[in-house]
Each structure stands twice: as C-alpha cells, then as structure tokens.
Amino acid sequence: MKSPARGGFALGLIVGLLLGLGLALGVALYVTKVPIPFVDKLPQRTAEQDAAEAERNRNWDPNAPLAGKNPARPASVPGPSASGT
C-alpha cells in the first residue's frame, strides 16, 4: 500500500508563491541598487546649445518629407465682405 501524500496542492501553491515573491523582491532590490549606466558619461549641455536646439525645433515641420516637390499653398484668410454688412 502507498503512503499517503503530504501537503498536496494547497501547500505546493503557497510555497511556490512565497518563493516567487521572494525572488521578485530580490531582483527588485538588486535593480534599484545597481548604478545607472551612461548617466555621468554624457557631456553636459550649455545654454547656447539648448537655445540653438529650441530655435531649430521652433519651425520644424515633421510632415515636410510628405509634402512632395510642390508644397500646397496656405489657405487665404477671408477678408471683410464687399457688401459692407
């Protein structure tokens, strides 16, 4: 005759969940303690570089390559009507 099983499904589920949570906690703590690469390796930007980039981006049209060779004319603004009303 076989010996009866001990623990069963519920005990295995609880032990598995606890091991998984423990492993996830360990990974989370490790990731938060590791220094972030490339943070201090980039040169710092000057105010002149920021101003030059802001000027470049001010008139930037992301759809310019879609316009083709003959760009569309801007729509004219309707003026006051000639009837004077």
N, C-alpha and C positions, 0 to 999 in steps of 0.2 A: 504494500500500500504506500502511496506517495505521502510525503509530509505536507501539511497544509501551507499554502503560500502566506507569507507575512507581508504586511504593508499594503500591497495591492495598488490600484490605480491612483487613489487619492494621495497616498504618501509619495508616490513617484512624481505626481504632478506638483505637489508642494515643494519637494526637494529640487526639482528641475527649475521651477520658477525662482526659488531663492538663489540657486547657482547662477541663473541667467541675470538676475538683478545685481548680484554681487559682481559678476563680470562686467556688466554695463557700467556700474559705479566705478570700478577700477579703470576702465577705458576713459570714462568722462573725466576723472581726476587726472589721469595722465595727460590727456589732451589739453586741459586747462593749464597745466604746469609747464608744458613744453614751450620754449620761446618761439615766437612767430618769425619765420624766415623772411628776409629781404626788407624788413621794416626800416632798419637803420642803414641799409646799404645804398639806398637811393639818395642822390644829392637833393638837398633842399631847394625849393623853387624860390626865386626872388620875386619882388613885387612887380618888376618890369616884365618878367616872363608871364606872370598872371595877367597883367594888363594887356600884353600882346595877344595872349590866347583869348581873352574876353573880346578883344576887337575882332579877331578872326571869326569867332563864333557869333558875333552880333548879326552879320549879314549872310550867314551860312544858309544855303538852301539845300536840304537833304535830297530834294527831288530834282536837282539840276541835271543829273545824267538822264533822267526820264523825259526831259523837255525836247530832245531832238535837236536838229540843226536850226530850225526856225522856231524860236520860242514864241508862245502866244502873247499877244498884246494885252496889257492890263485893261480891264473894263473901264470905260469912261464914266465919270460921275455925272448923273443928270443934273443940269443946271435949273434955274428957275424957269417956269413955263413962260412962253411968249404971250399968253393971253392976259397975263397980269392979274390973275385972280388969286 
